[in-house]
Amino acid sequence: MERRKTREVQVGSVTIGGGHPVVVQSMTNTKTEDAAATLAQIRDLQELGCEVIRCAVPTMEAAEALSVITKESPIPVIADIHFDYRLALAAIDAGVSALRLNPGNIGGRDRVEAVVKKAKERRIPIRIGVNAGSLPKDLLEAYGHPTAHAMAEAAWRHIRILEEMDFHDIVISLKAHDVPLTVEAYRKMAAACDYPLHVGITEAGTYHMGIVKSAVGIGTLLAEGIGDTVRVSLTGDPRPEVVTAYEILKSLGLRTYGPTLVSCPTCGRTCVPLEKLALEVEKRLSGLRDPLTIAVMGCAVNGPGEAREADVGIAGGKGEGLLFRKGEILRRVPEDELVDQLFVEIHKIIEERKNS
């Protein structure tokens, strides 16, 4: 697919836009004031592949804690600021790699200028984030309800403030919990500027609902070449956000990271406990980072043939199954040894790649 051409924005060691790989983000849900707990969560997320992390900064104590967090974080830290420009200044002094704030919401022009001046000096980009649920009152009155036009207009108000101050190190997001509204808003912004876009469905919901809405919304935009960095927003533990983001990117061929599991739906031909086998394989794959494709198939019909592109796989039968690599059958294996034998081959492939 042809990706939208944008300018580059540097967030610490990570480049967003300019044709670089789509960057995966998440956000801590610890109290930022608790630097130890926040760092522990950042490290957990980084282990899963998170490349940039955002931390809420609602208090001056949280801003001060960032000085410890930014020094010890393994990935760039973005400060999430609302309303108080002093928190933005303190976050910059604490060493953050970027700010998420809306310049029209942090006070008069002198306050905005103070933040922009310091951000420019430190080469810290600003992400402008528009949410459908918090649009300016005059735009809601003009349009009657949140629309893509209203969201884009709100974003341009903030963008123009920065552009008037000769600040162009900008990333933009336009999020709603409504998928079609979000997609339309991003399309409008993508057609109107070359700033990198941070895409996501805000307030997507709990695990199952949130994953579906995020996959549809983020996936639609990415398939159209729109999006330079993503965050999947799920209620609760942020770790599934990172895993889901990579699965979306992998499904579109935009990132290769970790194993991909292929498993067929069950049907009347299935003679093995396929769901149990697939879940066990998925669990054991969670610690691997090698880009492998592993197939868990229910029968010989959907086995080596349909999954011939898989690096390695198993296909169930009566009391036994087939172990295959790249569509070629290696051997028959008793049902209770299928998963263990599968992982013997997985580790063989990993070693072969290391030694090639």
C-alpha positions in Angstrom: 0.0 0.0 0.0 1.1 3.6 -0.6 1.6 5.5 2.6 0.8 9.2 2.9 3.9 11.3 2.6 4.5 13.4 5.7 7.3 15.4 7.3 9.4 13.8 10.0 9.1 14.4 13.7 11.7 13.3 16.1 10.5 12.0 19.5 13.7 11.2 21.4 15.3 8.3 19.6 12.1 7.5 17.6 11.3 9.1 14.2 7.6 9.5 13.4 6.5 10.1 9.8 8.6 10.6 6.7 7.9 7.0 5.6 9.4 5.4 8.8 7.7 2.4 10.2 4.4 3.1 12.1 5.3 3.6 15.7 3.5 1.8 18.5 2.5 3.9 21.6 0.7 3.3 24.8 0.0 5.2 28.0 0.7 4.4 31.6 -2.2 4.2 34.0 -0.1 4.4 37.2 0.1 7.6 39.2 2.9 9.4 37.5 3.9 10.8 40.9 4.9 7.2 41.7 8.0 7.1 39.6 8.9 3.5 40.6 5.5 2.1 39.7 5.4 4.1 36.4 8.9 2.9 35.4 7.9 -0.7 36.2 4.9 -0.4 33.9 7.0 1.3 31.1 9.5 -1.5 31.2 6.7 -4.1 30.9 5.3 -2.3 27.9 8.7 -1.9 26.3 9.3 -5.6 26.6 6.1 -6.1 24.5 7.4 -3.7 21.9 6.0 -0.3 23.0 8.2 2.3 21.4 6.9 5.5 22.9 5.1 6.0 26.2 2.8 8.8 27.3 2.3 9.7 31.0 -0.4 11.9 32.5 0.8 15.0 34.2 -2.1 16.4 36.2 0.0 17.9 39.1 3.3 19.6 39.6 4.4 16.5 41.7 3.8 14.4 38.6 5.8 16.8 36.5 8.7 16.6 38.9 8.6 12.8 39.0 9.2 12.9 35.3 12.8 13.9 35.9 13.4 10.4 37.3 11.2 8.7 34.8 12.7 10.2 31.7 16.3 9.3 32.9 15.5 5.7 33.5 12.8 5.0 30.9 14.0 2.6 28.1 11.8 4.5 25.6 10.9 8.1 24.9 8.4 9.7 27.3 5.6 12.1 26.2 4.0 14.3 28.8 0.2 14.6 28.6 -0.7 18.1 29.6 -4.1 19.8 30.0 -4.9 23.5 30.8 -1.8 24.4 33.0 1.1 25.7 31.0 3.3 25.5 34.0 3.1 21.7 33.9 4.3 21.8 30.3 7.3 23.9 31.2 8.1 21.7 34.2 7.8 18.6 32.0 10.2 20.0 29.4 12.7 20.8 32.2 12.2 17.2 33.4 13.5 15.9 30.1 10.4 14.6 28.3 10.8 13.9 24.6 7.4 15.4 23.5 4.3 17.1 24.8 0.7 16.3 24.2 -1.2 19.5 24.6 -3.6 21.8 22.9 -2.1 25.3 22.8 -5.6 26.9 22.7 -6.3 25.4 26.1 -3.3 26.5 28.2 -4.0 30.2 28.7 -3.2 33.4 26.9 -0.7 34.0 24.1 2.2 34.8 26.5 1.8 31.4 28.1 1.6 29.6 24.8 4.7 31.5 23.7 6.6 30.5 26.8 5.9 26.8 26.2 6.6 26.9 22.4 9.8 28.9 23.0 11.1 26.2 25.4 9.9 23.3 23.2 11.6 24.8 20.2 14.9 25.3 22.1 14.8 21.7 23.3 13.6 20.4 19.9 10.6 18.9 21.6 7.6 18.2 19.3 4.0 18.8 20.3 1.0 16.5 19.6 -2.2 18.3 19.1 -5.0 16.0 20.2 -8.6 16.7 19.3 -11.4 14.5 20.9 -14.9 14.6 19.6 -16.2 14.6 23.2 -14.5 17.9 24.1 -14.9 20.2 21.2 -15.2 24.0 21.7 -18.8 25.1 22.5 -19.0 27.4 19.5 -18.2 24.6 17.1 -20.8 22.3 18.7 -23.3 25.1 18.4 -22.4 25.7 14.8 -22.4 22.1 13.7 -25.1 20.8 16.1 -23.0 17.8 17.2 -19.5 16.4 16.8 -18.7 16.1 13.1 -15.5 15.5 11.1 -15.6 19.1 9.9 -15.9 20.4 13.5 -13.0 18.1 14.6 -10.8 19.3 11.8 -11.6 22.9 12.4 -10.8 22.5 16.1 -7.4 21.0 15.1 -6.6 23.8 12.7 -7.3 26.4 15.5 -4.5 24.8 17.5 -2.2 24.2 14.5 -2.4 27.9 13.5 -1.4 29.1 16.9 1.8 27.0 16.6 2.4 27.9 13.0 2.1 31.7 13.8 4.9 31.1 16.2 7.0 29.4 13.5 6.6 26.0 15.2 6.1 23.1 12.8 7.3 20.1 14.9 3.7 18.9 15.1 1.8 15.6 15.3 -2.0 15.6 15.1 -4.7 13.3 16.3 -8.5 13.5 15.8 -10.2 10.8 17.9 -13.7 9.8 18.7 -15.3 6.6 20.1 -17.4 6.5 16.9 -15.4 4.7 14.2 -16.9 6.3 11.0 -16.6 9.7 12.5 -12.9 9.1 13.4 -12.1 7.8 10.0 -13.7 10.7 8.2 -11.9 13.2 10.4 -8.5 11.7 9.8 -9.2 11.6 6.0 -10.0 15.3 6.0 -6.8 16.1 7.9 -4.7 13.8 5.8 -5.8 15.6 2.7 -5.1 19.0 4.1 -1.6 18.9 5.6 1.6 16.9 5.7 1.9 16.7 9.5 2.3 13.1 10.8 -0.9 11.6 12.3 -1.3 9.7 15.5 -4.3 7.4 14.9 -6.6 5.6 17.3 -10.2 5.2 18.5 -10.5 6.9 21.8 -12.6 5.4 24.6 -12.9 2.3 22.5 -14.1 0.3 25.5 -13.1 -2.9 27.3 -10.9 -5.7 25.9 -13.2 -7.4 23.4 -15.2 -4.4 22.2 -12.2 -2.1 22.2 -10.1 -4.5 20.1 -12.8 -4.8 17.5 -13.5 -1.1 17.2 -9.7 -0.3 17.2 -9.0 -2.9 14.5 -11.8 -1.6 12.3 -11.0 2.1 12.7 -7.2 2.0 12.8 -7.0 -0.8 10.2 -9.2 1.2 7.8 -6.9 4.2 8.1 -3.7 2.3 7.8 -5.0 0.4 4.8 -5.5 3.8 3.1 -1.9 4.8 4.0 -3.0 7.2 6.8 -1.2 7.0 10.1 2.3 7.3 11.4 1.9 6.2 15.0 -0.9 4.4 16.7 -2.3 3.8 20.1 -5.0 1.2 20.8 -7.1 2.6 23.7 -8.5 -0.2 26.0 -9.9 0.1 29.5 -7.6 -1.4 32.1 -4.2 -3.0 31.7 -2.3 -1.2 28.9 -0.3 -4.3 27.8 -3.0 -5.6 25.5 -2.9 -2.2 23.8 0.6 -2.9 22.5 -0.1 -6.5 21.5 -3.2 -5.5 19.6 -1.4 -2.6 17.8 1.2 -5.0 16.5 -1.4 -7.5 15.4 -3.2 -4.8 13.4 0.1 -3.6 11.8 1.2 -7.2 11.1 -2.1 -8.0 9.5 -1.6 -5.2 7.0 2.1 -6.1 6.4 3.2 -2.8 8.0 5.4 -4.3 10.8 7.0 -7.6 11.4 7.3 -8.3 15.1 7.1 -11.6 16.9 5.2 -14.7 15.8 2.0 -14.9 13.9 -0.4 -17.7 14.8 -2.7 -19.1 12.1 -5.4 -21.4 13.2 -8.5 -22.6 11.4 -12.1 -22.5 12.7 -13.4 -25.8 14.0 -15.8 -27.9 12.0 -17.2 -31.4 11.8 -13.9 -32.8 10.5 -12.0 -31.7 13.6 -10.9 -34.7 15.7 -8.6 -33.0 18.1 -9.3 -30.4 20.8 -8.2 -27.6 18.4 -9.1 -24.6 20.6 -7.2 -26.1 23.5 -4.1 -26.7 21.3 -4.3 -23.3 19.7 -4.5 -21.5 23.1 -1.6 -23.5 24.5 0.5 -22.6 21.4 -0.5 -19.0 21.7 0.5 -18.9 25.4 3.9 -20.5 24.7 4.5 -18.1 21.8 4.1 -15.1 24.0 7.7 -15.0 25.1 9.1 -15.1 21.5 10.1 -12.1 19.4 11.2 -13.9 16.3 9.0 -13.2 13.2 7.6 -16.7 12.6 4.3 -17.9 11.2 2.9 -20.9 13.0 -0.2 -22.9 11.9 -2.5 -24.9 14.2 -4.9 -26.7 11.9 -7.8 -29.0 12.7 -7.4 -31.7 10.0 -5.3 -32.8 7.0 -7.7 -30.9 4.6 -6.8 -27.6 6.2 -3.3 -28.6 7.2 -0.2 -28.6 5.1 -2.0 -27.5 2.0 -3.9 -24.3 3.1 -1.1 -23.5 5.6 1.8 -24.2 3.3 3.2 -20.7 3.7 3.6 -21.2 7.5 7.1 -21.7 8.7 5.9 -24.6 10.8 2.6 -26.1 11.8 0.5 -29.0 13.1 -2.6 -30.6 11.6 -4.9 -32.7 13.8 -6.1 -36.3 13.1 -7.6 -39.1 15.1 -5.3 -39.5 18.1 -2.4 -38.0 16.2 -1.4 -35.2 13.9 1.0 -34.1 11.2 4.0 -31.9 11.9 4.9 -29.9 8.8 7.3 -27.1 7.6 6.5 -24.9 4.6 3.8 -27.4 3.5 6.1 -30.4 3.7 5.1 -33.1 6.1 7.9 -34.0 8.6 6.3 -36.8 10.6 3.2 -38.0 12.4 3.1 -37.2 16.1 0.8 -38.6 18.9 -1.9 -36.0 19.8 -0.5 -35.5 23.3 3.0 -34.6 21.9 1.8 -32.3 19.1 2.5 -29.0 20.9 5.9 -30.1 22.3 7.1 -31.4 19.0 5.9 -28.2 17.3 8.1 -26.1 19.6 11.0 -28.4 19.0 10.8 -27.4 15.3 10.2 -23.7 16.2 13.4 -23.6 18.2 15.2 -25.4 15.4 14.1 -22.8 12.9 15.2 -20.0 15.3 18.7 -21.6 15.7 19.0 -22.2 11.9 18.3 -18.5 11.3 20.9 -17.4 13.9 23.5 -19.6 12.2 22.7 -18.8 8.6 
